[in-house]
Amino acid sequence: MSLLKQFIKYQSLGNDFVVFDWFKKPALFVHAELSGEGFGAFVRNLCDRHRGVGADGVLVITNHPQASQPEVTVFNADGSRAESCLNGVRCIAHHLYTEHHFPNKFSLLLGQRVVDCTIIKNDDQVEIITQVGSAQIHGPLCVQTEAGAFDGSVVSIGNPHYFVFDAVSLEWLAAHGKAIESHASFPQRTNVEFVWPQTTPVHEGVLHSYGMHVYERGCGVTLACSSGAAALTALLHAQRAVRADEKIGIAMPGGAVVTWIAADGTISLQAPAHRVFTGLLED
């Protein structure tokens, strides 16, 4: 792992990432390293908040061999690969705009998904609108654990989500979320979201406001999950709780994201991202 020395720490809505910028450096990048068990252990050690840099995940920017857009590879804090991470994509968009001088509109690759990004610069804050495609609603599912029976809905937006419309504390979720995340109903595990409506708008200009607590697959309780916010937007639209193009504010412990869904099912999200610091890893 000696090649992976320089890193950048980013965060969006309190979801923090170690970023390795391998864009335009194809001679240094070896795809086999990212799929090996050794890299998973490297990620786990790096994300350890007591003995490593500390992060919710690791993002690697590379060149796609057949596409002109940069590609983002995502690793959870436990070293496993993730299909999607929209808070992370927002951080990568910030980095490409500020460090590689990308225009204020561009696209990047996240797994099999093309994400269109629009940069909005307000004073010293960079906000990013990401168009993240559509979600698949897989329907209702009851999950039984020692903590009780949960009637929820399964949604996929590149990665899996399980939504329960109920308010729970972060302490309760930390204690019981793992049993739902790893339930036999989810062979690949799942992100778990508890959601409730809020009467006070959580962001200026939104028509609907919700609170959401997240137990993220491979990470545990997290401050924010934008793929969860996008999946929730699709679910609310399917349940006719919101109409196309109506803006939704979803408040999480790390902050609020504004979302909306077009008539064709395309979901957009808007929130800021921040560069925290840069560093060098020792060999």
Helices and strands as residue ranges (DSSP letters): E 6-12, E 15-21, H 31-35, H 37-47, E 57-63, E 70-76, E 81-82, H 86-99, E 105-110, E 113-122, E 125-131, E 136-145, E 148-156, E 160-165, H 170-181, E 191-197, E 208-216, E 220-222, H 226-238, E 248-252, E 255-261, E 267-280
